[in-house]
């Protein structure tokens, strides 16, 4: 038999619970164009290293765990120490969280297993992930959404009411296409691109069915313009084949998302255009202002001595097998594939207004 609480005590407890719930979302309240307040109760992040803020556990230094070791996270005035982010400081998911009124991306899924204190959302992204299993064995997009579903179904961490005014980011940045180099003909490549975009569209549909109301999906950046691809030319030019694959992916993805989502609940974040405006402008005589900020557009700030090595690599005696630039702010890329903090800031600044319009945020 339960204990009956006095009415006044019951009211006090109820009020405390309500205020506690409101406090978790107060910082995401934004004034909309019609003068009304709009609430975003959560940011849920899926994908790979462009959005990962520390989901891979730290272990001995390797190419897979390098994000937990210096020089990652070293930039003074931002984070100052490695946090599992693939950058000298913040990554894309942090900048999106800032647009929603937060200081950085929500708590990682890995950390929720010990305690969940943020209540703003959860970051499921893991470096190296794709829509299919990759050699690094990172959880696929579908696996990440499975983890999200379990939390939502349980109802104690992710609540149903929270999903009604939530935002999801799907950051799939090309890990699946590492195998394209081994494909012998265009027909095979096109079929594989179709398989990748099919899986992304399925993931978006699942998130909608689970109750997420606003979904941001990255387009592929120009893959042929990463330092990894530009190194053979001493970082002077992009490789066309990677860019062509990215363009085909983006066109196919846009078509599939538009065909299945006519209710404007999905928005493509055009990383392709935002990156290209900086690192490979179409008109060399009319360079966008955003590109002028960076002295080095293809050369990474952190460069391995070995073409097959990685930023942060050391030899058996602990000696550095890499060099780090004196001013990361002048470099668009941090390492062989990831932007610097300044690079992400420049990319998201270009995309910010469109994102705000989609989310009806005015401030």
Order of alpha helices (4+ residues) and beta strands (2+ residues): alpha-beta-beta-beta-alpha-alpha-beta-alpha-alpha-beta-alpha-beta-alpha-alpha-beta-alpha-alpha-beta-beta-alpha
